[in-house]
Amino acid sequence: MEILHPASRIVSLVPSLTEAIAATRPDTLVGATDWCTHPADLDVRRVRGTKNPDRAAIESLKPDVVLANREENRELDVQRLREAGVTVWVTEIETVDQAFISMTRMFVDALGWASPDWLARAEEVWSTPARTTGRRVAVPIWRDPWMVVGARTFTGDVLDRLGLVNAFGDSDDRYPHVELGAIDRAGVDLVLLPLAAVLFLTGRR
């Protein structure tokens, strides 16, 4: 995979990576998904969603690199973009520790930049373990069918580091399908909705 260093034209297909680039070198972002809502004043070409990106629009932007994620984006879209001659860097993140490793590689190896100071500060903050609160939480991420955060996920690791107990953390599936009533029967103290889930569940963007 050939990447022009330092990268100066970036399309991000992952909301969290869009925020990371915007916090570091916002002028390099030329495209992002409709789900990339932060920062609020982000003014770039929109290329549809994470699961149905407008590949023609992405190609027309002539990016140095497209940022994707193994879990968030479809392998088919990554493959088709690469076949069209577009460079795609795919991150794989399942834990907080892995996030720092993957993000550092993205900045240094994929973009040819120095790793930003804010990333080092964030790693230091997250290195301190939280005290367990014992509060049970559930994190719905989808409906029709209803799905929740299960085991071996980045979100699950964040919950653990915050001292919370994932009510579905012992599931065999990373994102198990559940009946809506199962959340209530799980004895949760709190239901947490990620912003993307709120927008989806309410039909807004």
N, C-alpha and C positions, 0 to 999 in steps of 0.2 A: 504494500500500500504506500503510494507516494504522496507525501503531504508537503505543500509549500510552506516553508517556515520563514518568518513567523506568520501564522495564519491571520489574515486581515478581513476575510469574508466568511462568516459562519452562519449556518442554518441549524437551529436547534429543534429537535423533535421531542424534547423532554422538558416539561415545565421547570423542574428543579435545576437542570443544566442551563436553561435560559436565564434563570435568576443568577446562577454562578457567573456566567459570562457578563451579564449586565452589571454585576457588582465589581467586575474586574476591568473589563475593557468594553463598555457598552457600544462604542462606535463600530465595533467589529461585527455586531449582530445585524444580519441583513434579512433574516427570515425566522419565523417561529410558528408554532401551532396556534390554533384558536384557543386552546386550553392554557396557553402561557399568559396568565393574568397578572404576573408580577415581573418587574415593577409596574405600577398602575399606568405610568406614562410611556410604556414601551410602544414605540412607533416603528414597526417593521412590517415587511410583507408577510401576510398570513398564508399558511400553506395547508389549511384544513387541520384534521386531527392527528392524534398519535397513531391511530389504527388505520387511518385512510388518508395518508398524506398525498398532496397534489404533487406527484413526481415531476410533471412537466413544469410546474411553477418553480420547484426546487432547482431543476436543471437550468431554468432561465436566469436564476440569480447568480449562476456561476460561482458557487461557494468554493473556498479552499478546502473546507471540510464540513460535513454534516454530522452533528452529534446525535447519537441514538442510544437506546438502552435495550438490553436483551429482553427484559421483561415487559417494558413499556411499548416497544415497537415490534412490528411483524418482521420475521426473517425474510419473507418474500419481498417486502418493500426495500429492505436493505440490499438484497441481492439484485433487484431490478435497478436500483440507483447505481450500484457498482458496475453492473453490466453497461450502463449508460455512460460510464467513465467518471462518475461522481465518487469522490473519496468519502467514505463513511467510517466514523470511529464509534465503536459500540462499547458502552460501559456495562459492567455486570456487578451489581451491588446487592448484597443480601444482609449485611450487618453494618453497623456504624464504623467499625474498624476498617472494613473493606471499602467503605465509602471514601475514607481519607486516602487510602492507597490508590483507588481507582481515579479519584479526582486529581490527585497529584500527577499520575501518569497522563491523564487527559491534558492538563495544562502544559506539562513539560514535553511529553513525547508527541502528542497529537497536535498541539497548537504551537509548540516551540516557544512558549513563554516561561517566565519564572513562576514558580508556585506562589500564589498571592499570600500576603501576610494574614489576611482574614481566615484563610484555611488553617494556618498554623495555630492561630488563636482559638479557632473552633475546636481543633483537635485537643488542645490543652483543656478547654472547658469540659469536653465530653470524657476526658480521662478520669474525672472524679466520679466514683460510683455514687448512685443515689441510694437513700435509705428506703427500704420496702415499705409502702403504705398499706398494702393488703387490699387496696381497692380493686375490684374486678371491673374490667372494661371490655367493651366489644366495639369493633371498628368496621361498620358496613362500608363496602366500597362499590357495590353494584346492586341492581335490582332486575327482576325478570331474567334470570332467577336472582334471589338475594344471595350475596356473597359477602364473606367477612374475612378479615385478616386472620390467618392461621399461623402455622409454624414456619420457621426458617425464612423469615421475611425481614426486610429492613425496618418496616414499621413495628414489627413484633420486638425487634431488638431495641428500638427506641423506647417502647413501652416499658420493657424490662429495666432499661437504664434510668427511667423516670420513677422507678419503684412501683409500677403498676403491674397488675396481673391480667394477662390476656385470657379472657374466658374461653377462647378457642385455640389457645396456644399449644394444646396437646393433640390437636387434630393431625391426621396423617397427611392432609392436604395443606398446601401453602395458602390457598384461598378457598376454603370449603363452601359449598352451597348449603344454605340453611333455610328452614322455614322461618318466617318472620317471628312466629311465636317462640321459636327456639332461643332467640336472644333474650326474651323475658324469662324463660325457664332456666337460663344459664346463671341466674342470680347476679346479674351485673349491677354495679353501683352507678355506672355512667356509660353512655353511648357516645363515642367520639366520631365525628364526621370530618374527614379530611376535606379541604376546600374543594378539590376536584369532585369529590363525591357529593358535596352539597350542591354544586352547580349541576351535576348530572341528575341527582334525585329530584331536584326542583325544576328541571327542564330549562335551566338558565346557563349562560356562558359568561 
